[in-house]
Amino acid sequence: MGHSLGLGWFILLVVVMNTQAQKRPPLNITAQCLGNVMRVDVGPLGGNLMKITAVMNNTAIPLTPSLASQCGISVKIDLLGNALIYASLQNCFAHNVDDKEFTTALHVRLHGNQLFEDEVYQVVKTCRYTPWAFREIVCDHSYMEVSVKRAAADDYGLPAYSDHDLVFALQKRPIDAGYIITTVVFFTPEERIMKATEAHQRGYGVGNTPTRVILRSSKSALATYTQTVAGVPMKVFKTSTIFEKQWLTARVDAVAACPVLDGHSVSFTPTMITWRLPQRIDPLMSSGRVQLLEVYLGINGQTLDPTQMPAKLSTDDSYIIVQLPVGADGGYFKSHIQGNRYLLSYTIEPMLELLWTEDGEDTRYKVLFPITTPLLSLNLQVFDETVPKQQVFKLVLGHFAPDVALMNITFPSEVLTIAQCHTRGFNIREHVSPNSSLKVFTLEVPFTDPAVLQSRGMGFIVYSLHLTFGLLVLNEFAPFSHTARVLDAFFNLPAVPPSVSGSCDYQNFYVLVEHGTSDFNFHTMVGKRLLTPGLAQQYGYMENGTHFNLVVPFAAPDVEFEAITPTSIRTRIDVILKDPESNVPISDFSMACNFFSLLTECFPNGTITTLAVKLESVPSLNPSELTLLDPTCGPVYSDDRYAYFVFTANSCGTTRKFLPNAMLYENDISVPHDLETKSTSDSEEAEFALKVSCYYDLNTTHAVSFHTRPRRSEPYAENAKGQLQVAMRLSLDDSFREFYRLEDSPIMKHLQQPLYFEVELMSAINPQVSLELENCWATLDEDKMSQPRWDLIINGCPHTDPHHVVFHPVWTDARVQYPSHLKRFEVQMFAFTENEEDLSPQVFVHCDVVICDTRNPLGGICNGQCSDPEYRRGKRHISEEQSSKSFVTFGPVIMS
């Protein structure tokens, strides 16, 4: 057997022309002559539809599947969207020059996407093919063709016809002074006679060229029949063509036989395809004097180089045997999903070309034989290529056909698209496996990502990754998934103690506490308080397995004020991690930052406001005792950390000084002399003094324009009535985020448990209004006047033992818009057990509240919570004109 086709020489002329403005990525179109067949490669189509039009004598003829089979053209599209067009050199539309040179012109049109206009590509190809065998047979996947050399015209009075006389379908016509094809006899195997016109109408191709007679049929036509040859079923197409001229007739016999894909001709293993073709094809051979001259093997119509051939070609006494590895080049895999089970099929189109002689006449036999394997079960696997020292999970998921896409990844707490994974810092790539045409997906996830679960042991840490890959078969839009349950990385860890670090911005401290290894247990102290669940929630606690974060406002109760300036406050946060058993500090962290804060504001109308804060250096200072230079001018609001003053530039001892271009007003905030003397006699504390300054420009000019218009009526005030609603509620804990409901009543508490009350002015939107607690007490009956009575707050101050009642600050958050509209306090349950005879299983708590105008307070309770320095003497200074009173009750609370 030879190693080359030896089909003579040929001429290639390929013209590719885009007839429209290019708006899609351009198609890659190549064409080549493969013996007596032309192949055009088109692709990738990119999901667009393709239409093919043949061009003959400047006429465009759309190709339908039936017309294509009748005329010797077939099209197939692989899984990757690439198209292969096979055309017999003797197709109906070829321009034939003396059966030596064949030119075929095709138009390829893409359409189907509304975003783009249709595009037309023209392919013109000329092939030269001279060593015609006496008989040439082509077995395509959609048609069968046999071409037989006929005698010269003079041998039986036939003229030599050109391609213009090619007989097909609508162009069949008599030839002047010559023979015409009138009748075709089909053997099925019984004889069936048809007129030539009827044969064309039924989809058969019947024609003649200058030297040959051509017959063509689809494999499913009625004129074909099945015959078993050496155990292999074959489709047979057998005809006799009758030529007539007046009273003369001539007859040309032709037969084609093509193998059928079944279990006798093709067998499969998971790794190998075996195709058997009989050496002696009886329908094509009539004697025993047959000599096989050449056998060639190819893929997709292209003859393979024997030195690079992936397939194995061999013969035995009866068969030519082709063995193709599953996954060989030239074929493709396709994905299938059955109940979330991933399956594969593999398709390849081998070609066999034989040349034999019989009684001095040669036959060239070409078979294009597409083969698709049964569904192959492929167990998807996740290969762990993680190197623990690199602190990154490295996973390989495979193997897949090219038509599979990775769409998303599901983790225990979230689902991420591939784009979100890349944004998150995951490295996801797609690779073709080195030893096959299948592909794999690789995924890299850092150990520090929140999707990675962690557990700790003595001296080691385990990082676990639980994930489900969401995949999609693209052509069929069939989703499926694959789950990797647990992937762990183990390595020894040195003993690392917990640590604290932090930073700050314009209004918050940001604290990071790293757990260290599991050898260390610790409690966290923020300032002087233990970090309880309630306090942690208040400070935005966020846990991440290896560490937790806190966000602490710069003026929170657990930070210390170190220094103040007119425009900023320097505050410090202390965080200590302690051993819970020995109470010994493990880690001590302290950070101080300057925060911008406008402590003093100077208003154009002469009003001055200022905020004084209690510094760490004067721990015994009571802010409510601070005054301006005029001792009678105290704060309008104060608590244990702040004192807020509102006064005018001509009051409270404010001094005035003229400067070159400004006027300076100054005042001092300090402790009155008599209180300061009493305080310093007990301890040597630093003095507290804060200077308040306001500058007013003397030369500033403001332009004012106005337009006078007579009044239509005198101004008047409209009288109206309103109602203020006050509510008291009981919080579950000191975070004041969740509260007991009315349907929870009565509420049961143990004696050791504290009660957390919140009183709120409801539905008010005026920030200049404040709610103050004047008096609060508890009774055993719902009647507020009943006895016995336990005083909790008197004149805004805790009664007797300050440990019984503790005020809690109110900060602006998602629920609280105006802190001045709320008051919060804590009461210990044992505050109601002073007299065992009065002990009752339930108590009711009542409060008198005062609604104040913060812009114009006139002393008393409206000066701030517990602002009266002589509250212990029971003095009360409430202006009924500048405040409104209300009453609220909560209960019962059952003690156990």
Secondary structure as UniProt FT lines:
FT   STRAND          14..18
FT   STRAND          28..34
FT   TURN            35..36
FT   STRAND          37..43
FT   TURN            46..47
FT   STRAND          49..56
FT   TURN            57..58
FT   STRAND          59..62
FT   HELIX           65..71
FT   STRAND          73..77
FT   TURN            79..80
FT   STRAND          83..88
FT   TURN            89..90
FT   TURN            92..93
FT   STRAND          95..97
FT   TURN            98..100
FT   STRAND          101..111
FT   TURN            114..115
FT   STRAND          119..128
FT   STRAND          135..139
FT   STRAND          143..149
FT   HELIX           153..156
FT   HELIX           163..165
FT   HELIX           169..171
FT   TURN            176..177
FT   STRAND          180..187
FT   STRAND          191..195
FT   HELIX           196..201
FT   TURN            202..203
FT   STRAND          205..208
FT   STRAND          212..218
FT   TURN            219..220
FT   TURN            222..223
FT   STRAND          225..229
FT   TURN            230..231
FT   STRAND          232..245
FT   TURN            246..247
FT   STRAND          248..259
FT   TURN            263..265
FT   STRAND          266..268
FT   STRAND          272..278
FT   HELIX           282..284
FT   STRAND          290..299
FT   TURN            300..301
FT   STRAND          302..303
FT   HELIX           306..308
FT   STRAND          312..315
FT   STRAND          319..325
FT   TURN            326..327
FT   TURN            329..330
FT   STRAND          332..338
FT   TURN            339..340
FT   STRAND          341..348
FT   STRAND          350..358
FT   TURN            359..360
FT   STRAND          361..368
FT   STRAND          371..372
FT   STRAND          376..377
FT   STRAND          381..384
FT   HELIX           388..390
FT   STRAND          392..400
FT   TURN            402..403
FT   STRAND          404..411
FT   TURN            412..413
FT   STRAND          414..417
FT   HELIX           418..424
FT   STRAND          427..432
FT   TURN            434..435
FT   STRAND          439..446
FT   TURN            447..448
FT   TURN            450..451
FT   STRAND          453..457
FT   TURN            458..459
FT   STRAND          460..464
FT   STRAND          467..473
FT   TURN            474..477
FT   STRAND          478..484
FT   STRAND          488..492
FT   STRAND          499..504
FT   STRAND          508..514
FT   TURN            518..519
FT   STRAND          523..526
FT   TURN            527..528
FT   STRAND          529..530
FT   HELIX           533..538
FT   TURN            539..540
FT   STRAND          542..543
FT   STRAND          547..553
FT   TURN            554..555
FT   TURN            557..558
FT   STRAND          560..564
FT   STRAND          568..578
FT   TURN            580..582
FT   STRAND          585..596
FT   STRAND          600..602
FT   TURN            604..605
FT   STRAND          607..613
FT   TURN            616..617
FT   TURN            619..620
FT   HELIX           623..625
FT   TURN            631..632
FT   STRAND          637..638
FT   STRAND          642..648
FT   TURN            649..650
FT   TURN            652..653
FT   STRAND          655..658
FT   STRAND          662..670
FT   HELIX           673..682
FT   STRAND          689..697
FT   STRAND          725..731
FT   TURN            734..735
FT   HELIX           742..744
FT   STRAND          747..749
FT   TURN            751..752
FT   STRAND          754..762
FT   TURN            767..768
FT   STRAND          769..779
FT   TURN            784..785
FT   STRAND          789..794
FT   TURN            795..796
FT   STRAND          797..798
FT   TURN            802..804
FT   STRAND          805..808
FT   HELIX           819..821
FT   STRAND          822..828
FT   HELIX           829..832
FT   HELIX           836..838
FT   STRAND          842..853
FT   TURN            854..855
FT   HELIX           860..863
FT   TURN            865..866
FT   TURN            869..870
FT   HELIX           871..873
FT   TURN            880..881
FT   STRAND          883..895
//
